[in-house]
Amino acid sequence: MRADKVGNERYSFSIHLRSSGLVETFYPVNDYLIAEGVWSQKGLNALSFTKKQSEGGRKRLTEYAFQREKEAVVRRLNQGEPEYLESVPSQVNDPVTALYLLRFQQDLTPASTINISVMGSREWHHTPVEVGDVQMLEVAAGQFQAFPVSLDLGLFNKRKGNGRTTVWLSDDLRRLPILVKSKVSIGTMEFELTEISEGTGSWLTEGMSN
C-alpha cells in the first residue's frame, strides 16, 4: 500500500491464474486480474479493475473504472468504446477487492451468513457469503486453524454453477487467505498460501477494530 497525492492509502492487488497438467496442453489459461483502489479504516473502495485473459488461444482485455461520486462504472472491452454502466451503488467493488474486503468484516464469524455487493460483467449483484466451521488446514506455509467462506464472485461463471469461490481464512485477526478454490468451465482453480512475510499488520487490526 502507498499514499496518493491527497494522503489516501492506495492498494493494488494482482492475481495470476495459469493452467497446469493436461489442461495446459489442451486449453492453456494465462489470466491476470488487477484491482486498484483506496483503503481506509472502514474498508476498501475499488477505483479500477482489469482482466487480462488468455484462454485456449483467445485473448480478451476488460477494464473497469469506478466513478463513485456518480454511482457509475465505465467498462471497456478490448480497448474499444467505453460503456457507461449506471446505478452502481458506492458499496459495490470488483471481485478481487471483494475477496480481500472479507478480511474487514467484523461479523464474518464461523457458521454465519452475510451479503456483499460485487461487480460482474455488466451488472452488479448482491451475493450471500456462507461461512463454515473452523478446521485445521495444512498448506505450504504451515498449519492453520481456518474457516471456509463461499460466495459467487462472478469471475468465471460462463455456465451455471461456475464462479462459486471458496476461500479458507485463518481464524485470527489477520484473516489470512490460506486456500482458495473456484469452479471454472474447464475444471477447478486452486491456490494456497506458500509464504508469510512478517509485518506489523496494523492496517488490518485497526481497520477491523472500527
N, C-alpha and C positions, 0 to 999 in steps of 0.2 A: 504494500500500500504506500501511497505518496500523497502529499498535499498539492492542490492545484493553486492557481493564482489568487483565489479568494479565500484560501485557507481550509477548504473542504478536503477531507480524506478521500482519495481516489483508489479504486481497486481494479484489478484486471485478473480474470480467471481464464484459463485456457485448458481445453481437454483435447487430446489426440486419440482418435479411435482408429485402430488398424486391425485388419483381419489376420488370422493365423491358420495353420493346418490346411485342410482341404479347401476351406473357404477361400484362402489366399490364392489357391490355384485356379478355382473355377469362378469366383466372384470377388475379386480383390476390393477391399474397402480401405480408404485412407482419408478420414474426415478430421477436420479441425473445427472446434467450437470455441468462440472467443467472446467473453462478456466483459464489458467495462461499465463502471458507474461510480456513484458516490456513496460513501459509508458514513453513518452517524450512529450514535448510541441507540437509536431507535431501529436500526436495521440497515438494509442495502436498497438502493434505488438505481436500477439499470439506466444507463444512458445510451448504450449501443450493444448490439448482438450480431455476430457474424457466423454463418455456417458455410464452411468451405468443404464441399462434398465431392468425393471421387469414389464412385461405387460401380463396379462392373465395367469400368472404362468410360462411364458417363460422368461428366463434371457439372457441378451446379454451385453457384455462389448466391447466397441470400443474405441481405443486410437489413438490419432494423435500426432505426434511430427513434428514441423515445422523446416526445415533446410533452413533458409532464404538465406544464402550465396550460397547454391546450387540450389536455386529455386525448392525445393522439399519438400514433406511431406511423412513421414513414418507412415503408417496405420497398426494397429494390431487388429485383431478380436479375442475375447475370449482367449487372451494371446497366440495366435498361432504364426505362422511365420510372420515376418514383411513384409509388402507390400510397395514397393518404388514407390511413385507417382511423376512423373517428370513434368517439365514445369509448375510449380506453381509460378506465379509472386509474388514478395515480398509484394504487397499490399493486398494479399488475407489473410483473417482471418477466424477463426471458427465462427459459428453462434452466440454464446453468446458474444464474443468480438465484432462482427459486430454490434450487438444490442446496446451495450454500446458506440461503436465508433460514433454512430449517434449524440451523445451529443457534439462531437467536430466539427461537420460540420458547418462551418460558413455560407454556402449557403443553409442550411436547414431552410427555412422560409415557413410560411403558403402559400399553393397553388403553391409550387414549385415542381420540379422533378429532382432528381439526380440519380447516379448509384454508387453502391458499389460492391466489389468482396467478395464472400463468398465460403468457402469450404463445399461441400456437402458430399455425401458418399465416392465416389472415384474420384469425379471431382469437380472443382471449376467453378463458374459461375458468370457472371455479373447480378445483379438484380436491376431493377429500383425501386427507393424509391419514392412513391407517398405521397405528403404532403397535408393535408386538411386544412380547415379554423379553426380559433380559436373558442373554445366553452367553456362553463362553465361545469366543472365536479365536482361531489361531491363523495368522497370516504371516507374510514375510517379515513384517515389522515387530512381530511378537504376539503374545496372548492378550486379549482384551475382553472385558465384560462389555457387551454391546447389545443394542436392541434394534430390530428391523423397522424401517419406515418405508411404506409403499405408497406411491402416487403415480398419476399419469402426467408426465412432463410434456407430452405432445411432441416429442422429438422424432420418433421413428414410426409413428402409428399409420403406416401406409395401408395397413389392413386392420380390421377389427381385432383387438386383442394385443396388438403390438404397441409399444410405447410405455407399457407399465414398468416402472423402475422401482427397485427396492435397494435402499442404502442402509447399511448397518452402522449406527453411530455409537461411539464409545459412551458408556453410562457414567459420565462425569461432566464437569463444566466445559471441558474442551470440545465435546461433541465431535470427535474426530471421525471422518468417514473411513471406516475400516474396510468395508467391502461393498461393491456396487454391482448389481445385476440388472439388465434390462432386456426384455424380449424384443427382437427386431425381426424383420421379414425373412432374414436368411439364417436365423439362429438366435443365439443369446450373447449379448455383450457383457463382459465381466472384467472388473479390475479391482485390485486390492492395494492396501497401504503397504508400501515397501520400506519406508524410512521416515523418521521423525527428526526434524532439526529443533534443538532446544531454543526456547524463546520465553519472553515474559508472559505472553498470552493475555496481556492487559486489555487489548482492544476487545477481545471476546468476553472476558469476565465482566468488564464494565458494561458492555452492551447488553449482556444477559441480566444484569442486576437492576436495570431501569425499566 
